Amino acid sequence: MANEIVSGRVEGMLTKDAVIEALRGVKDPELDRSLVELGMIKDVQIEAGRVEVTVALTVSGCPLKSKIQSDVEAAVGQLDGVEAVTVNMTAMSQEERQALFGQKEEDVIPVLTGDKPPKVMAVASGKGGVGKSTVTANLAIALARQGAKVGLIDADIYGFSIPRMMGISGRPRLIDEKIMPFMAHGVRVMSMGAFVDEDTPLIWRGPMLRGILQQFLRDVIWGELDYLLLDLPPGTGDVALDVAQLIPGASLLLVTTPQKVAAGVASRAAHMAEKTEQKIIGVIENMSWLECTSCQERINVFGEGGGQELADKLGVPLLAQVPLCPPVNATADTGVPAVAQGDNAVATAFLDLAQVLHLTIGAR
């Protein structure tokens, strides 16, 4: 064939089809989808060796348009016969954006629909202080390190801590009343902390909490995901019930500490999951031990056996035992969770956990 495409290059005559094919590998940095698939390539003109590409941005003020431009130039410039590439930037119409991002009907949750919806895992605990948010943040990053596309919803509306842990700040960008999630450590993140200051108290009743959770699910442009993690508030209150109703296919990961009393309280969350017909994947025991820096022996600061006891009681596996590591935990408070810090015992535990979940639950 005169213009057969070989490894992204065209043998023979330069064609519009060859340019489009080369652009399939260029992704919108925020949506993580091909510009061609998103309908952002509006026109391709070829004259001799000069190629002119018109790209319609999702919004005219897109802060990443320079990256999109350079990526388009690089992709087209690799083709045989190309001497120069010009990229013209326009913006999608309101109708085009609406068609791309979906409608706003309350009963439609785009991220959960489609042929291949993400696996939804809600991280729960019976009480506060067991490190549930720490587990959620690190597990999300670990899954992303496995090559998965991961979203994280901070569903602890009152006591949000994910923004500090993930190192995000400021307000999210809006596109026609849709919300762009933050990107941190390879994970797409949304939290109530993106809309209010960290020390602002939220005095809301149940219906308002449900409305926020619905908005995070419906109005955030998540793009294509393999996993969606929810950091639930402790206990068995309104948000936990809302998750069961809005996402009936969600699975639960229960977090506890080695203390028997903590494991006992965590079982309440498990019983609620059973009543709402949610599947419990397993138990994660956090703060399992502290390694002595002098003798390297394990010190059971908070006792031992609670996680295994809870897992046995529920008939589910104990998926991970995560150690305490004060230097790692201190850095995590500055927006760099353990998994993002590199080689340490806490990161190893979460990377192993992510591999187990990835193999057993499976990305799409």
Disulfide bonds with the S-S distance in Angstrom:
none
